Amino acid sequence: MSELPYSYEAPVSQALFDRAAAVTPGGVNSPVRAFRAVGGTPRFMVSGKGAWLTDADGREYVDLVCSWGPMILGHSHPEVIAAVQEAVARGTSFGTPGEG
C-alpha cells in the first residue's frame, strides 16, 4: 500500500463517466454508484484479481463488496475461469431451455 497521500482526482474515471452519462441516465447503472450523495467522480474499475480491484486511474482497492456476494472466491479465481471457459465453449445463449 502506498504511503503517498490519496489524490481525489480521477481523470480517466471522469472521462469514462462523462462518456457514459451521454448514453446512460446518471452515467452509471445504479444511483448509489453515481456519487451524488457524497460528491466527486465515480471510480470505474478495469480489473480485479483476488480481493483487489484496480480502477481506470491505476489505483488499487480492497473489494469489500465482492459483487454483493457471488465473488466469494475473489476475482479471476483460476477454477472459476476454467469453469466459465468450459461453459462458453458449449455455447453462450440458446433462447430455449437447456440442461445447464
C-alpha positions in Angstrom: 0.0 0.0 0.0 1.2 3.5 -0.8 2.3 5.9 1.9 1.5 8.8 -0.5 -1.5 11.0 0.2 -4.6 9.9 -1.8 -5.4 12.1 -4.8 -9.1 12.5 -5.2 -8.6 13.5 -8.9 -9.6 10.7 -11.2 -9.3 12.0 -14.8 -9.7 8.6 -16.6 -12.7 7.7 -14.5 -14.2 11.2 -15.1 -13.8 10.8 -18.8 -15.5 7.4 -18.7 -18.2 8.8 -16.5 -18.8 11.7 -19.0 -18.9 9.3 -21.9 -21.4 7.0 -20.0 -23.6 9.9 -19.0 -24.2 10.7 -22.7 -25.9 7.3 -23.2 -27.0 6.1 -19.7 -29.2 8.1 -17.3 -26.9 9.2 -14.5 -23.9 7.7 -16.2 -23.9 4.5 -14.1 -26.2 1.5 -13.6 -27.2 2.4 -10.0 -28.0 5.7 -8.3 -25.6 4.6 -5.5 -22.7 4.4 -7.9 -23.3 8.0 -9.1 -21.7 9.5 -6.1 -24.3 12.3 -5.9 -24.7 11.9 -2.2 -21.0 12.3 -1.5 -19.8 14.3 -4.5 -16.8 13.5 -6.7 -16.3 11.1 -9.5 -17.4 7.5 -9.5 -14.5 5.2 -9.9 -14.6 3.0 -13.0 -13.0 -0.4 -12.3 -11.0 -2.1 -15.1 -9.8 -5.3 -13.5 -9.9 -7.5 -10.4 -7.6 -10.1 -9.0 -8.3 -12.0 -5.8 -9.5 -9.4 -3.2 -8.3 -6.4 -5.2 -9.8 -4.1 -7.8 -8.0 -1.6 -10.0 -9.6 1.5 -11.3 -9.2 3.2 -14.6 -6.7 5.6 -13.0 -4.5 2.8 -11.7 -5.5 2.8 -8.1 -6.0 -0.4 -6.2 -8.8 -1.1 -3.7 -9.7 -4.0 -1.4 -13.0 -5.2 -2.7 -15.2 -5.3 0.4 -18.4 -5.6 -1.6 -17.4 -8.8 -3.7 -20.2 -8.1 -6.2 -22.7 -8.4 -3.3 -21.7 -12.0 -2.5 -21.1 -14.0 -5.7 -17.3 -13.2 -5.8 -16.7 -15.1 -2.6 -13.6 -16.8 -4.2 -12.3 -13.4 -5.3 -11.8 -12.0 -8.8 -10.2 -14.1 -11.5 -10.0 -17.3 -9.5 -8.4 -20.0 -11.8 -11.1 -22.6 -11.1 -13.9 -20.2 -11.9 -12.2 -19.0 -15.1 -11.8 -22.7 -16.2 -15.5 -23.4 -15.5 -16.6 -20.3 -17.4 -14.4 -21.1 -20.4 -15.8 -24.7 -20.4 -19.4 -23.4 -20.3 -18.8 -20.8 -23.0 -17.3 -23.4 -25.3 -20.6 -25.2 -25.3 -22.5 -22.0 -26.4 -23.5 -18.7 -24.8 -27.2 -18.4 -25.3 -29.8 -20.7 -27.0 -33.1 -18.9 -26.4 -34.5 -22.3 -25.3 -34.4 -24.4 -22.1 -31.1 -26.2 -21.6 -29.7 -28.8 -19.3 -27.4 -26.2 -17.5 
